[in-house]
Amino acid sequence: MSDAPAQQKDLRAYLRPVLRRWWLIVLVVPVVTVGTYLYYDHKPKTYQSSTELYFQPSTLQQLVFGTKSEAQSKIENYALLIQTAAVGERAEANLAKELGKDNVPAGGVAAQGIEQTSFIVITATAADPVAAADLANAYATAFIELQSRQVRREAKRAAQAAEKQLAGIKKTRSTVRRREGIEQQIAELQLVAGQPQSESGIKQVEPAVPIPVALNHDPKGNAIFAFVVALMLAVGGAYGLEYLNRRITRIEDVEEIYELPVLTEIPQVGKPAPAEQSGIAMAKMLHGPFHRLQANLELLARERPIRTILVASAAPGEGKSIVARNLGLAYREAGRNVAVVDADFRKASLGRLLDAEEGLGLSDILAGRASFGQVVQEVRVQSTTNGDNGWNGNGNGVDWRPYQSGAVATKPRDGELAMVPAGEHHGNLSSAFASSEMRDALTAAVNAYGMVIIDSPPLLAVADALPLLSEVDAVILVTRLGVSTRDSARRLLSELERVPDVNVGGVVINGISRRVYRARSYGYYDG
């Protein structure tokens, strides 16, 4: 029972490159098939017609040309003679007399002797079946006529030679019979030489007839062959593109590669981090996805308390800062107290996304130049929740206590979000994140707000945040479709496996197209 779903999954995995690039098949196969059909359908048609000549020398010919075996040995030579210019000119002249000079068909003629026989096949090719038959018959007739003329010439020369031989023989009793034989031979040769149509020993067995079937003209068959070849090439191209494209482009790919729960799916929006004069806000289309993310994290917190969350990604450009920002807003809208911390010192962007002021930041806490209460800022948000926002024993288990250094952090007012910017840092970031100052800062933030969301630098780009992975309660991995690659995802998982006591809560899939997201939301997506 359990093997069937696995087999179906494997089958889908094999067919996925083809299904994903169906457009390649739809584009290539019909174009190649139709193009092949039209090409061969409009290609000039050629027709063939054949006739056979049979060579059987008579006694007279044996007398003129030699023995029968010697005559049969000339079959191949005859086939070559048929294709000479002399035969062609004779055939063209005969066709001009029969059809008119302007109606002489154009085409090609080939002749071949059949082995171990006395037959010669003449095959003519032309653009019309009747023309092909006329050419074959014309060449057969012309060759027979030329051979007849050749027989008469040879007979005449043989007769003259016999007469000279006879003149050199004296008339005696002993030469009577010899002279009679030569005289009889001369008479026979003169008879052959004097006939207008001498027997050539070559006969046309059957005249060529028009065959109305075009030669090698099968547009339908060629189109079917082209369809099969194009389909194979298109499928091969789909698998080739799949192999060359290392980017993750489908939600199913994320689930297959990471093998982690998908906490939420975030669609593409024009302004994922809107900010107005009245304060920062969350884009309308992102409320559902981020409240789903917040709810899934609350479910994970039932098994293990989650008060510090590190939002990480494999490489830059995957949207981890946007996720950290909007997750903080989702917690704030749910009535939770939350502080958002920018730990990406190299390319800090969370302060800009939250419209925070420039000044002291996390780097100053780590360097001992400031306390947590001195660097935390309160940024105005457009939407607020009713009630006391969970302060002083609202059920979250969080009590307000000032930072242990004595600098008291001010309780955020209704409609505000606590934010710790990155600040400037130029030292050893890995050692800074692994320092006691960092742990004290996280403790202060948790004591003050109950929930802390940290925006980390890309884990594969730099190793700064690796020490933080073991210090936080949960790690959220952000991957963006079309940006993240399979190789970077696998490298990220390999890095996480080497970190002790890391708790990866799941994956956030970012950058889903609106069409795909709308299809997966069953009509509840209002973007």
C-alpha positions as a printed NumPy array, in Angstrom:
array([[   0.   ,    0.   ,    0.   ],
       [   2.752,    2.447,    0.89 ],
       [   4.729,    1.765,   -2.278],
       [   2.021,    3.113,   -4.61 ],
       [   2.241,    6.778,   -3.541],
       [   6.019,    6.622,   -3.712],
       [   5.856,    5.215,   -7.233],
       [   3.373,    7.904,   -8.259],
       [   5.653,   10.541,   -6.778],
       [   8.607,    9.171,   -8.703],
       [   6.565,    9.15 ,  -11.902],
       [   5.563,   12.763,  -11.368],
       [   9.181,   13.636,  -10.7  ],
       [  10.228,   12.068,  -13.993],
       [   7.476,   13.804,  -15.953],
       [   7.858,   17.14 ,  -14.174],
       [  10.425,   18.629,  -16.616],
       [   8.107,   17.851,  -19.524],
       [   4.975,   19.104,  -17.803],
       [   6.761,   22.236,  -16.676],
       [   7.901,   23.049,  -20.209],
       [   4.791,   21.968,  -22.068],
       [   5.065,   25.153,  -24.089],
       [   8.233,   23.802,  -25.71 ],
       [   6.376,   20.757,  -27.003],
       [   3.346,   22.787,  -28.057],
       [   5.588,   25.238,  -29.905],
       [   8.097,   22.913,  -31.541],
       [   6.118,   19.796,  -32.46 ],
       [   3.237,   21.4  ,  -34.422],
       [   5.554,   23.843,  -36.205],
       [   7.95 ,   21.113,  -37.317],
       [   5.138,   18.724,  -38.278],
       [   3.127,   21.255,  -40.278],
       [   6.261,   22.751,  -41.812],
       [   7.463,   19.339,  -42.964],
       [   4.092,   18.509,  -44.486],
       [   3.898,   21.818,  -46.355],
       [   7.481,   21.525,  -47.558],
       [   7.053,   18.083,  -49.074],
       [   3.547,   18.836,  -50.308],
       [   4.778,   21.854,  -52.287],
       [   7.992,   20.209,  -53.402],
       [   8.013,   19.533,  -57.194],
       [   6.756,   16.036,  -57.904],
       [   8.761,   13.586,  -59.954],
       [   7.516,   10.454,  -61.684],
       [   9.277,    7.389,  -62.992],
       [   8.535,    4.965,  -65.756],
       [  10.57 ,    1.985,  -66.964],
       [  10.866,   -0.287,  -69.958],
       [  12.969,   -3.384,  -70.559],
       [  15.128,   -4.341,  -73.507],
       [  15.95 ,   -7.948,  -74.288],
       [  19.139,   -8.833,  -76.177],
       [  19.116,  -12.097,  -78.143],
       [  21.631,  -12.135,  -81.034],
       [  20.553,  -13.964,  -84.19 ],
       [  22.723,  -16.272,  -86.273],
       [  23.522,  -13.357,  -88.545],
       [  24.603,  -11.228,  -85.632],
       [  26.731,  -14.015,  -84.327],
       [  28.269,  -14.055,  -87.73 ],
       [  28.915,  -10.305,  -87.559],
       [  29.711,   -9.692,  -83.873],
       [  31.008,  -13.03 ,  -82.709],
       [  29.792,  -15.815,  -80.43 ],
       [  26.694,  -15.698,  -78.288],
       [  28.649,  -15.52 ,  -75.088],
       [  30.614,  -12.597,  -76.401],
       [  27.374,  -10.776,  -77.246],
       [  25.938,  -11.361,  -73.771],
       [  29.073,   -9.897,  -72.245],
       [  28.168,   -6.615,  -73.894],
       [  24.989,   -6.121,  -71.8  ],
       [  26.746,   -3.803,  -69.367],
       [  28.335,   -1.885,  -72.206],
       [  24.93 ,   -1.496,  -73.812],
       [  23.56 ,   -0.06 ,  -70.569],
       [  26.317,    2.555,  -70.654],
       [  25.727,    3.296,  -74.357],
       [  22.042,    4.006,  -73.691],
       [  23.06 ,    6.908,  -71.426],
       [  25.369,    8.52 ,  -74.018],
       [  24.683,   11.823,  -75.762],
       [  24.233,   10.115,  -79.132],
       [  21.265,    8.093,  -77.911],
       [  19.866,   11.172,  -76.138],
       [  20.059,   13.288,  -79.257],
       [  18.374,   10.561,  -81.304],
       [  15.629,   10.178,  -78.7  ],
       [  15.096,   13.946,  -78.552],
       [  14.851,   14.104,  -82.34 ],
       [  12.256,   11.307,  -82.389],
       [  10.204,   13.037,  -79.677],
       [  10.415,   16.339,  -81.555],
       [   8.945,   14.662,  -84.649],
       [   6.223,   12.969,  -82.612],
       [   5.257,   15.683,  -80.108],
       [   6.679,   18.854,  -81.59 ],
       [   9.894,   20.615,  -80.812],
       [   8.371,   22.707,  -78.016],
       [   6.792,   19.707,  -76.313],
       [   9.892,   17.578,  -75.825],
       [   9.787,   16.537,  -72.128],
       [  12.74 ,   17.202,  -69.876],
       [  14.029,   14.613,  -67.476],
       [  16.707,   12.101,  -66.706],
       [  17.311,    8.572,  -67.975],
       [  19.274,    5.725,  -66.424],
       [  19.938,    2.228,  -67.757],
       [  21.127,   -0.834,  -65.914],
       [  21.679,   -4.398,  -66.925],
       [  20.168,   -7.126,  -64.816],
       [  22.841,   -9.521,  -63.64 ],
       [  22.929,  -13.03 ,  -65.085],
       [  20.259,  -12.072,  -67.644],
       [  20.023,  -10.545,  -71.079],
       [  17.718,   -7.744,  -69.921],
       [  18.422,   -4.015,  -69.717],
       [  16.105,   -1.743,  -67.719],
       [  15.685,    1.843,  -68.909],
       [  14.219,    4.169,  -66.257],
       [  13.161,    7.724,  -67.048],
       [  12.349,   10.441,  -64.499],
       [  10.25 ,   13.514,  -65.306],
       [   7.851,   16.011,  -63.779],
       [   4.904,   14.266,  -65.449],
       [   4.084,   10.544,  -65.597],
       [   3.346,   10.678,  -69.352],
       [   6.605,   12.504,  -70.013],
       [   8.526,    9.87 ,  -68.04 ],
       [   6.975,    7.091,  -70.119],
       [   7.667,    8.973,  -73.386],
       [  11.316,    9.466,  -72.431],
       [  11.839,    5.805,  -71.555],
       [  10.236,    4.617,  -74.793],
       [  12.122,    7.225,  -76.834],
       [  15.469,    6.119,  -75.461],
       [  14.623,    2.46 ,  -76.052],
       [  13.633,    3.175,  -79.667],
       [  16.647,    5.386,  -80.292],
       [  19.044,    2.759,  -78.959],
       [  17.485,    0.023,  -81.104],
       [  17.694,    2.255,  -84.182],
       [  21.333,    3.107,  -83.545],
       [  22.18 ,   -0.547,  -83.   ],
       [  20.418,   -1.444,  -86.275],
       [  22.495,    1.156,  -88.093],
       [  25.61 ,   -0.216,  -86.447],
       [  24.69 ,   -3.734,  -87.619],
       [  24.32 ,   -2.525,  -91.219],
       [  27.682,   -0.771,  -91.085],
       [  29.405,   -3.813,  -89.691],
       [  27.705,   -6.039,  -92.277],
       [  28.817,   -3.742,  -95.091],
       [  32.42 ,   -3.699,  -93.849],
       [  32.359,   -7.461,  -93.364],
       [  31.031,   -7.926,  -96.926],
       [  33.8  ,   -5.768,  -98.364],
       [  36.392,   -7.685,  -96.414],
       [  34.917,  -10.958,  -97.659],
       [  35.008,   -9.721, -101.279],
       [  38.7  ,   -8.891, -100.959],
       [  39.305,  -12.281,  -99.49 ],
       [  37.387,  -13.911, -102.35 ],
       [  39.363,  -11.953, -104.942],
       [  42.591,  -13.297, -103.515],
       [  41.52 ,  -16.925, -103.908],
       [  42.23 ,  -18.482, -107.323],
       [  39.504,  -20.403, -109.055],
       [  40.68 ,  -23.972, -108.888],
       [  38.975,  -27.223, -108.239],
       [  40.36 ,  -27.319, -104.735],
       [  39.068,  -23.842, -103.846],
       [  35.572,  -24.264, -105.213],
       [  33.898,  -25.089, -101.951],
       [  35.835,  -22.429, -100.064],
       [  34.861,  -19.78 , -102.615],
       [  31.222,  -20.886, -102.483],
       [  31.196,  -20.457,  -98.702],
       [  32.674,  -16.969,  -98.942],
       [  30.255,  -16.023, -101.705],
       [  27.316,  -17.172,  -99.574],
       [  28.632,  -15.145,  -96.636],
       [  29.003,  -12.076,  -98.866],
       [  25.411,  -12.487, -100.063],
       [  24.112,  -12.657,  -96.525],
       [  26.131,   -9.642,  -95.439],
       [  24.997,   -7.612,  -98.422],
       [  21.423,   -8.577,  -97.606],
       [  21.8  ,   -7.277,  -94.063],
       [  23.579,   -4.123,  -95.208],
       [  20.926,   -3.389,  -97.76 ],
       [  17.886,   -3.675,  -95.463],
       [  16.455,   -0.361,  -94.148],
       [  15.817,   -1.915,  -90.697],
       [  18.331,   -4.557,  -89.903],
       [  17.767,   -7.023,  -87.115],
       [  19.774,   -5.707,  -84.116],
       [  18.953,   -8.542,  -81.765],
       [  17.565,   -6.037,  -79.194],
       [  13.84 ,   -5.928,  -78.586],
       [  11.692,   -3.804,  -76.351],
       [   9.829,   -6.255,  -74.165],
       [   7.063,   -3.948,  -72.903],
       [   6.67 ,   -0.236,  -73.608],
       [   6.83 ,    2.084,  -70.602],
       [   3.449,    3.238,  -69.322],
       [   2.633,    6.339,  -67.218],
       [   2.584,    5.645,  -63.474],
       [   0.562,    8.393,  -61.699],
       [   2.302,    7.878,  -58.345],
       [   4.88 ,   10.531,  -57.52 ],
       [   8.348,    9.293,  -56.647],
       [   9.259,    9.718,  -52.973],
       [   6.354,   12.118,  -52.485],
       [   4.731,   11.257,  -49.177],
       [   4.08 ,   14.473,  -47.228],
       [   1.852,   12.666,  -44.746],
       [   4.441,   10.004,  -43.997],
       [   7.211,   12.605,  -43.773],
       [   5.051,   14.689,  -41.428],
       [   4.476,   11.689,  -39.147],
       [   8.194,   11.008,  -39.061],
       [   8.881,   14.684,  -38.343],
       [   6.276,   14.615,  -35.557],
       [   8.029,   11.71 ,  -33.848],
       [  11.473,   13.286,  -34.22 ],
       [  10.261,   16.719,  -33.062],
       [   8.513,   15.189,  -30.06 ],
       [  11.674,   13.351,  -29.057],
       [  13.769,   16.491,  -29.504],
       [  11.283,   18.633,  -27.551],
       [  11.167,   16.156,  -24.675],
       [  14.945,   15.902,  -24.724],
       [  15.161,   19.692,  -24.777],
       [  12.823,   19.897,  -21.769],
       [  15.03 ,   17.536,  -19.777],
       [  18.124,   19.397,  -20.96 ],
       [  16.737,   22.754,  -19.847],
       [  15.726,   21.2  ,  -16.542],
       [  19.262,   19.994,  -16.02 ],
       [  20.8  ,   23.325,  -16.98 ],
       [  18.346,   25.401,  -14.959],
       [  19.498,   25.074,  -11.355],
       [  17.019,   27.618,   -9.99 ],
       [  14.076,   26.526,   -7.879],
       [  10.924,   27.495,   -9.733],
       [   8.18 ,   25.387,   -8.176],
       [   6.737,   24.972,   -4.696],
       [   7.025,   21.204,   -5.03 ],
       [  10.762,   21.606,   -5.64 ],
       [  11.139,   23.4  ,   -2.298],
       [   9.303,   20.637,   -0.459],
       [  11.372,   17.968,   -2.206],
       [  14.778,   19.605,   -1.639],
       [  14.4  ,   20.948,    1.905],
       [  12.191,   18.158,    3.276],
       [  10.945,   20.671,    5.858],
       [   7.43 ,   21.92 ,    6.585],
       [   6.364,   24.887,    4.492],
       [   5.23 ,   27.492,    7.003],
       [   3.679,   29.844,    4.454],
       [   3.653,   30.832,    0.805],
       [   4.127,   34.493,   -0.071],
       [   2.865,   35.888,   -3.388],
       [   4.569,   38.557,   -5.433],
       [   3.295,   42.07 ,   -4.693],
       [   4.239,   45.443,   -6.06 ],
       [   5.099,   47.055,   -2.683],
       [   5.832,   44.403,   -0.041],
       [   6.917,   47.04 ,    2.52 ],
       [   4.621,   50.087,    2.196],
       [   5.266,   53.118,    4.391],
       [   3.105,   56.228,    4.65 ],
       [   3.182,   59.325,    6.821],
       [   0.867,   57.602,    9.266],
       [   3.335,   54.741,    9.697],
       [   4.523,   51.492,    8.208],
       [   2.059,   48.803,    7.165],
       [   1.786,   45.409,    5.588],
       [   0.579,   45.046,    2.019],
       [  -3.038,   43.93 ,    1.842],
       [  -2.23 ,   40.731,   -0.062],
       [   0.371,   39.723,    2.541],
       [  -1.841,   39.739,    5.631],
       [  -3.07 ,   36.202,    5.053],
       [   0.333,   34.611,    4.308],
       [   2.103,   36.245,    7.269],
       [  -0.654,   35.561,    9.757],
       [  -0.477,   31.96 ,    8.593],
       [   3.272,   32.053,    9.265],
       [   2.67 ,   33.527,   12.73 ],
       [  -0.003,   30.902,   13.486],
       [   2.248,   28.028,   12.399],
       [   5.018,   29.333,   14.635],
       [   2.56 ,   29.474,   17.528],
       [   1.739,   25.818,   16.898],
       [   5.43 ,   24.951,   16.954],
       [   5.755,   26.837,   20.252],
       [   3.403,   24.349,   21.901],
       [   6.07 ,   21.671,   21.635],
       [   8.996,   23.926,   22.452],
       [   8.875,   27.567,   23.639],
       [   9.785,   29.941,   20.834],
       [  10.778,   33.437,   21.889],
       [  13.677,   34.134,   19.513],
       [  13.342,   33.548,   15.776],
       [  16.19 ,   33.881,   13.278],
       [  15.074,   34.608,    9.706],
       [  17.792,   33.356,    7.35 ],
       [  18.373,   32.543,    3.708],
       [  21.051,   30.876,    1.66 ],
       [  21.937,   33.841,   -0.537],
       [  21.064,   37.524,   -0.946],
       [  17.893,   38.565,   -2.752],
       [  15.594,   35.892,   -1.333],
       [  13.514,   38.304,    0.773],
       [  14.502,   37.426,    4.34 ],
       [  14.417,   41.084,    5.469],
       [  10.888,   41.519,    4.099],
       [   9.854,   38.325,    5.886],
       [  11.355,   39.519,    9.176],
       [   9.65 ,   42.905,    8.838],
       [   6.199,   41.603,    7.992],
       [   6.388,   38.761,   10.515],
       [   6.983,   41.379,   13.21 ],
       [   3.926,   43.282,   11.993],
       [   1.873,   40.068,   11.991],
       [   2.799,   39.392,   15.627],
       [   2.035,   43.023,   16.491],
       [  -1.398,   42.831,   14.814],
       [  -2.075,   39.609,   16.731],
       [  -1.585,   41.518,   19.988],
       [   1.893,   40.222,   20.727],
       [   4.826,   42.341,   21.853],
       [   7.712,   41.852,   19.478],
       [  11.099,   43.376,   18.779],
       [  12.669,   43.146,   15.343],
       [  16.485,   43.091,   15.293],
       [  18.651,   43.769,   12.25 ],
       [  21.757,   41.569,   12.516],
       [  22.852,   41.971,    8.908],
       [  25.704,   44.421,    9.476],
       [  27.124,   44.154,    5.961],
       [  23.943,   45.059,    4.064],
       [  21.497,   46.3  ,    6.647],
       [  18.076,   46.992,    5.151],
       [  15.596,   46.317,    7.939],
       [  15.898,   49.847,    9.324],
       [  14.952,   51.295,    5.96 ],
       [  12.064,   48.864,    5.563],
       [  10.726,   49.844,    9.003],
       [  11.376,   53.552,    8.481],
       [  13.697,   53.664,   11.517],
       [  16.018,   56.519,   12.349],
       [  19.768,   56.319,   11.913],
       [  21.801,   56.084,   15.075],
       [  22.914,   53.543,   17.618],
       [  22.272,   49.886,   16.865],
       [  23.074,   46.282,   17.687],
       [  26.731,   46.8  ,   16.876],
       [  26.958,   49.371,   19.664],
       [  25.528,   46.85 ,   22.16 ],
       [  28.056,   44.222,   21.084],
       [  30.887,   46.741,   21.38 ],
       [  29.743,   47.804,   24.854],
       [  29.038,   51.376,   23.77 ],
       [  25.302,   51.272,   24.493],
       [  22.647,   49.253,   26.258],
       [  19.611,   47.593,   24.723],
       [  17.3  ,   50.317,   26.075],
       [  19.398,   52.979,   24.372],
       [  19.3  ,   51.499,   20.865],
       [  15.722,   50.185,   20.631],
       [  13.389,   52.351,   18.555],
       [   9.633,   52.514,   18.282],
       [   8.35 ,   52.764,   14.715],
       [   4.803,   53.792,   14.   ],
       [   2.503,   51.241,   12.335],
       [  -0.767,   52.043,   10.607],
       [  -2.877,   49.217,   12.026],
       [  -3.242,   48.491,   15.761],
       [  -4.987,   45.876,   17.833],
       [  -7.465,   46.404,   20.586],
       [  -6.65 ,   45.878,   24.264],
       [  -3.453,   46.294,   26.159],
       [  -1.376,   44.396,   23.556],
       [  -0.399,   41.723,   26.035],
       [   1.497,   43.784,   28.573],
       [   1.891,   42.828,   32.24 ],
       [   0.556,   39.349,   32.367],
       [  -1.74 ,   39.117,   29.357],
       [  -1.326,   35.389,   29.079],
       [   1.908,   35.448,   27.076],
       [   4.02 ,   34.812,   30.182],
       [   5.976,   38.027,   29.583],
       [   6.637,   40.531,   32.364],
       [   8.087,   43.959,   31.697],
       [  11.535,   44.253,   33.204],
       [  14.21 ,   46.82 ,   32.324],
       [  17.571,   45.855,   30.881],
       [  19.937,   44.743,   33.625],
       [  22.411,   47.569,   32.968],
       [  19.944,   50.004,   34.439],
       [  18.905,   51.694,   31.188],
       [  15.157,   51.213,   31.037],
       [  13.506,   50.498,   27.687],
       [  10.27 ,   52.342,   27.2  ],
       [   7.138,   50.254,   26.728],
       [   5.98 ,   50.617,   23.067],
       [   2.736,   52.439,   22.763],
       [  -0.307,   51.077,   20.989],
       [   0.311,   51.095,   17.227],
       [   4.102,   50.965,   17.496],
       [   6.697,   48.292,   16.797],
       [  10.045,   47.905,   18.575],
       [  13.028,   47.789,   16.293],
       [  16.801,   47.477,   16.826],
       [  18.824,   48.688,   13.814],
       [  22.135,   47.088,   12.853],
       [  24.483,   49.995,   13.398],
       [  28.046,   49.996,   12.125],
       [  30.463,   47.187,   12.827],
       [  33.919,   46.618,   11.384],
       [  35.369,   43.892,   13.585],
       [  35.114,   40.119,   13.635],
       [  31.39 ,   39.585,   13.216],
       [  31.426,   35.851,   13.948],
       [  33.069,   36.395,   17.324],
       [  30.727,   39.295,   18.021],
       [  27.645,   37.116,   17.474],
       [  29.16 ,   34.403,   19.679],
       [  29.962,   36.849,   22.487],
       [  28.265,   37.142,   25.855],
       [  27.131,   40.625,   24.864],
       [  25.006,   39.093,   22.111],
       [  23.454,   36.598,   24.488],
       [  22.763,   39.352,   27.011],
       [  21.154,   41.477,   24.302],
       [  18.844,   38.612,   23.287],
       [  17.946,   38.013,   26.935],
       [  17.123,   41.691,   27.401],
       [  15.   ,   41.771,   24.268],
       [  13.087,   38.65 ,   25.292],
       [  12.552,   39.972,   28.802],
       [  11.3  ,   43.254,   27.442],
       [   9.12 ,   42.09 ,   24.547],
       [   8.636,   38.361,   24.827],
       [   9.241,   37.762,   21.109],
       [  12.361,   38.668,   19.159],
       [  12.727,   38.34 ,   15.356],
       [  16.273,   38.575,   14.002],
       [  17.167,   39.362,   10.397],
       [  20.449,   37.572,    9.728],
       [  22.953,   37.889,    6.882],
       [  22.825,   35.188,    4.163],
       [  24.248,   32.016,    5.655],
       [  26.155,   30.913,    2.558],
       [  27.44 ,   34.358,    1.636],
       [  29.081,   34.991,    5.013],
       [  29.582,   32.93 ,    8.168],
       [  28.73 ,   35.804,   10.521],
       [  25.448,   34.455,   11.827],
       [  26.419,   30.797,   12.251],
       [  26.952,   31.184,   16.024],
       [  23.438,   32.611,   16.334],
       [  21.847,   29.444,   14.979],
       [  22.378,   27.649,   18.271],
       [  21.342,   30.647,   20.396],
       [  17.829,   31.157,   18.999],
       [  14.771,   29.025,   19.629],
       [  13.852,   28.586,   15.949],
       [  15.314,   29.26 ,   12.518],
       [  13.133,   30.119,    9.532],
       [  14.629,   29.549,    6.083],
       [  13.462,   31.853,    3.299],
       [  13.71 ,   30.736,   -0.316],
       [  12.572,   32.714,   -3.331],
       [  11.272,   31.001,   -6.457],
       [  13.321,   31.885,   -9.495],
       [  16.214,   33.177,   -7.365],
       [  17.209,   30.337,   -5.046],
       [  19.122,   27.478,   -6.621],
       [  19.081,   23.791,   -5.894],
       [  22.798,   23.814,   -5.18 ],
       [  22.553,   26.661,   -2.655],
       [  19.639,   24.962,   -0.901],
       [  21.549,   21.71 ,   -0.538],
       [  24.655,   23.556,    0.667],
       [  22.554,   25.422,    3.22 ],
       [  21.132,   22.185,    4.587],
       [  24.636,   20.748,    4.767],
       [  25.766,   23.808,    6.761],
       [  22.847,   23.492,    9.163],
       [  23.596,   19.828,    9.804],
       [  27.014,   20.81 ,   11.181],
       [  25.556,   23.304,   13.66 ],
       [  24.715,   21.714,   17.032],
       [  21.335,   22.252,   18.688],
       [  19.853,   24.143,   15.737],
       [  16.051,   24.049,   15.483],
       [  14.853,   24.713,   11.934],
       [  11.146,   25.446,   12.149],
       [  10.433,   25.303,    8.431],
       [  10.629,   27.08 ,    5.104],
       [   8.969,   30.241,    3.853],
       [   8.459,   30.221,    0.084],
       [   8.705,   33.719,   -1.335],
       [   8.06 ,   35.143,   -4.795],
       [   5.13 ,   32.946,   -5.887],
       [   3.427,   34.32 ,   -8.966],
       [  -0.062,   35.661,   -8.467],
       [  -1.5  ,   33.169,  -10.938],
       [  -0.068,   30.198,   -9.038],
       [  -0.956,   31.673,   -5.657],
       [  -4.508,   32.392,   -6.78 ],
       [  -4.894,   28.798,   -7.968],
       [  -3.598,   27.457,   -4.651],
       [  -5.834,   29.721,   -2.549],
       [  -9.092,   28.217,   -3.909],
       [ -10.592,   31.604,   -4.717],
       [  -9.826,   33.234,   -1.345],
       [  -6.963,   35.297,   -2.717],
       [  -8.095,   38.872,   -3.276],
       [  -4.903,   40.222,   -4.828]])
